[in-house]
Amino acid sequence: MTQLRIAILGAGLAGLACARELTARGAAVTLFDKGRAAGGRLATRRAEAGGRRLQWDHGAQYLTARGPGFAALLAEAGAQGWGEAGRFVGVPGMSALPRALAAGLDLRPGRHVVALGGGPGAWTVRHLEAALVRPGKALPEVAPSEDGPFDAVAITLPPAQAAPLVARPAPGLRARIAEVGIAPCWTVLAAFGTRPDWPETLRPEAGPIGWLARDSGKPGRDAATECWVIHAGPHWSRAHLEAEAASIGPALLAALPPAPVPLHLQAHRWRYSLVEQPLGEPCLWLPEARLGLAGDWCLAGRAEAAFDSGRALAAAMCG
Ligand SMILES: Cc1cc2nc3c(=O)[nH]c(=O)nc-3n(C[C@H](O)[C@H](O)[C@H](O)COP(=O)(O)OP(=O)(O)OC[C@H]3O[C@@H](n4cnc5c(N)ncnc54)[C@H](O)[C@@H]3O)c2cc1C
């Protein structure tokens, strides 16, 4: 039998789970991602201040496993427990998990996919150098590079980013994925010379703050760096979505008990963070088009949902 050639767009957890399952079933898989590495929202940001190396998990904070498959994957990728029983994190940072899962896969990072060419059985993937693409701006007028042909394509991007790619080959899908709702999240990364008088983690019921955590208290981090992650809640994030990044740190610090002057303060805007309204199906697969979609947004706002969705799409593609 000839080996199936499959392109996977997106190397977050859904894309990685899909790739690993397809590879195990004998397919030749190529992963494309606009990021510098695999991981998507399983991410770790690094910086230096005052001669100290700082780091924060600015996306997913901790992972939980309800099913044995995801529990086994976390163990394989070296996740360690943190805080309450059943919470796991990557070590030395969350990004270590996707890095371990991507080992041995044909990953093409730094490729911003702009279109699919060709058609079923002979798809091509058109992409631009990610460094040329500015978020929220028109695409640069540069001819894209093209890879392929591929027998089938799996798109594992958040729905708003997948929508333009399916517009030509599968126009009917646009309405389906438009039903999905994902909240934005402003995230603040702060570091202090001395420990603020804050609890190790906090999830307030109301107000601007959605979550606070002492990132440097996670296993394998340098506890002395006092690195903290502050997430704004979805309501506040939506109301301030287009605000200047520089205004976000001071605004969220002002909503917390007084802290020492930070050594480092920066904000990251996640336009697509936690799923509020999922699709309600494990994945979407169009057998005639040989095109499918997966991601946490199919099932729920948890990393395990991305894993389940990616695996479901791989099974559908081979079915
Ligand atoms: C702030 C925050 C906190 C969270 N906290 C938790 C938590 O505590 N626990 C938990 O279980 N989950 C949490 N999550 C959710 C969890 O991170 C996600 O459910 C999971 O990582 C989603 O994986 P995914 O593969 O579906 O999508 P993503 O990780 O978003 O992967 C999509 C990939 O597609 C790539 N991409 C997008 N557009 C293009 C393009 N045009 N061309 C090429 N590549 C492209 C992106 O670079 C990305 O790598 C959190 C998320 C955020 C943002």
Ligand as a Chemical Component Dictionary entry (heavy atoms), coordinates in Angstrom:
data_LIG
# 
_chem_comp.id                   LIG 
_chem_comp.type                 NON-POLYMER 
_chem_comp.pdbx_formal_charge   0 
_chem_comp.three_letter_code    LIG 
# 
loop_
_chem_comp_atom.comp_id 
_chem_comp_atom.atom_id 
_chem_comp_atom.alt_atom_id 
_chem_comp_atom.type_symbol 
_chem_comp_atom.charge 
_chem_comp_atom.model_Cartn_x 
_chem_comp_atom.model_Cartn_y 
_chem_comp_atom.model_Cartn_z 
_chem_comp_atom.pdbx_ordinal 
LIG C1  C1  C 0 -4.038 32.046 28.942 1  
LIG C2  C2  C 0 -4.426 30.604 28.795 2  
LIG C3  C3  C 0 -4.585 29.805 29.911 3  
LIG C4  C4  C 0 -4.928 28.466 29.775 4  
LIG N1  N1  N 0 -4.984 27.676 30.891 5  
LIG C5  C5  C 0 -5.206 26.344 30.758 6  
LIG C6  C6  C 0 -5.112 25.483 31.873 7  
LIG O1  O1  O 0 -4.746 25.908 32.985 8  
LIG N2  N2  N 0 -5.387 24.151 31.683 9  
LIG C7  C7  C 0 -5.719 23.643 30.450 10 
LIG O2  O2  O 0 -5.953 22.414 30.325 11 
LIG N3  N3  N 0 -5.794 24.445 29.370 12 
LIG C8  C8  C 0 -5.534 25.768 29.493 13 
LIG N4  N4  N 0 -5.561 26.594 28.400 14 
LIG C9  C9  C 0 -6.036 26.023 27.125 15 
LIG C10 C10 C 0 -4.996 25.165 26.430 16 
LIG O3  O3  O 0 -3.797 25.890 26.319 17 
LIG C11 C11 C 0 -5.560 24.818 25.063 18 
LIG O4  O4  O 0 -6.773 24.090 25.231 19 
LIG C12 C12 C 0 -4.645 23.974 24.175 20 
LIG O5  O5  O 0 -3.290 24.323 24.314 21 
LIG C13 C13 C 0 -5.120 24.147 22.727 22 
LIG O6  O6  O 0 -4.339 23.367 21.836 23 
LIG P1  P1  P 0 -4.679 23.412 20.288 24 
LIG O7  O7  O 0 -3.676 22.560 19.608 25 
LIG O8  O8  O 0 -6.123 23.106 20.069 26 
LIG O9  O9  O 0 -4.497 24.949 19.845 27 
LIG P2  P2  P 0 -3.197 25.873 19.880 28 
LIG O10 O10 O 0 -2.330 25.533 21.013 29 
LIG O11 O11 O 0 -3.720 27.281 19.774 30 
LIG O12 O12 O 0 -2.416 25.494 18.539 31 
LIG C14 C14 C 0 -2.701 26.075 17.297 32 
LIG C15 C15 C 0 -1.395 26.280 16.555 33 
LIG O13 O13 O 0 -1.694 26.829 15.264 34 
LIG C16 C16 C 0 -0.671 27.744 14.927 35 
LIG N5  N5  N 0 -1.213 28.640 13.902 36 
LIG C17 C17 C 0 -2.276 29.507 13.982 37 
LIG N6  N6  N 0 -2.491 30.092 12.786 38 
LIG C18 C18 C 0 -1.552 29.594 11.932 39 
LIG C19 C19 C 0 -1.264 29.803 10.560 40 
LIG N7  N7  N 0 -2.002 30.617 9.791  41 
LIG N8  N8  N 0 -0.228 29.125 10.006 42 
LIG C20 C20 C 0 0.528  28.256 10.753 43 
LIG N9  N9  N 0 0.290  28.022 12.056 44 
LIG C21 C21 C 0 -0.732 28.671 12.626 45 
LIG C22 C22 C 0 -0.328 28.427 16.242 46 
LIG O14 O14 O 0 0.982  28.986 16.195 47 
LIG C23 C23 C 0 -0.448 27.281 17.232 48 
LIG O15 O15 O 0 0.803  26.648 17.465 49 
LIG C24 C24 C 0 -5.178 27.918 28.497 50 
LIG C25 C25 C 0 -4.988 28.727 27.365 51 
LIG C26 C26 C 0 -4.604 30.047 27.511 52 
LIG C27 C27 C 0 -4.344 30.893 26.288 53 
# 
loop_
_chem_comp_bond.comp_id 
_chem_comp_bond.atom_id_1 
_chem_comp_bond.atom_id_2 
_chem_comp_bond.value_order 
_chem_comp_bond.pdbx_ordinal 
LIG C1  C2  SING 1  
LIG C2  C3  SING 2  
LIG C2  C26 DOUB 3  
LIG C3  C4  DOUB 4  
LIG C4  N1  SING 5  
LIG C4  C24 SING 6  
LIG N1  C5  DOUB 7  
LIG C5  C6  SING 8  
LIG C5  C8  SING 9  
LIG C6  O1  DOUB 10 
LIG C6  N2  SING 11 
LIG N2  C7  SING 12 
LIG C7  O2  DOUB 13 
LIG C7  N3  SING 14 
LIG N3  C8  DOUB 15 
LIG C8  N4  SING 16 
LIG N4  C9  SING 17 
LIG N4  C24 SING 18 
LIG C9  C10 SING 19 
LIG C10 O3  SING 20 
LIG C10 C11 SING 21 
LIG C11 O4  SING 22 
LIG C11 C12 SING 23 
LIG C12 O5  SING 24 
LIG C12 C13 SING 25 
LIG C13 O6  SING 26 
LIG O6  P1  SING 27 
LIG P1  O7  DOUB 28 
LIG P1  O8  SING 29 
LIG P1  O9  SING 30 
LIG O9  P2  SING 31 
LIG P2  O10 DOUB 32 
LIG P2  O11 SING 33 
LIG P2  O12 SING 34 
LIG O12 C14 SING 35 
LIG C14 C15 SING 36 
LIG C15 O13 SING 37 
LIG C15 C23 SING 38 
LIG O13 C16 SING 39 
LIG C16 N5  SING 40 
LIG C16 C22 SING 41 
LIG N5  C17 SING 42 
LIG N5  C21 SING 43 
LIG C17 N6  DOUB 44 
LIG N6  C18 SING 45 
LIG C18 C19 SING 46 
LIG C18 C21 DOUB 47 
LIG C19 N7  SING 48 
LIG C19 N8  DOUB 49 
LIG N8  C20 SING 50 
LIG C20 N9  DOUB 51 
LIG N9  C21 SING 52 
LIG C22 O14 SING 53 
LIG C22 C23 SING 54 
LIG C23 O15 SING 55 
LIG C24 C25 DOUB 56 
LIG C25 C26 SING 57 
LIG C26 C27 SING 58 
# 
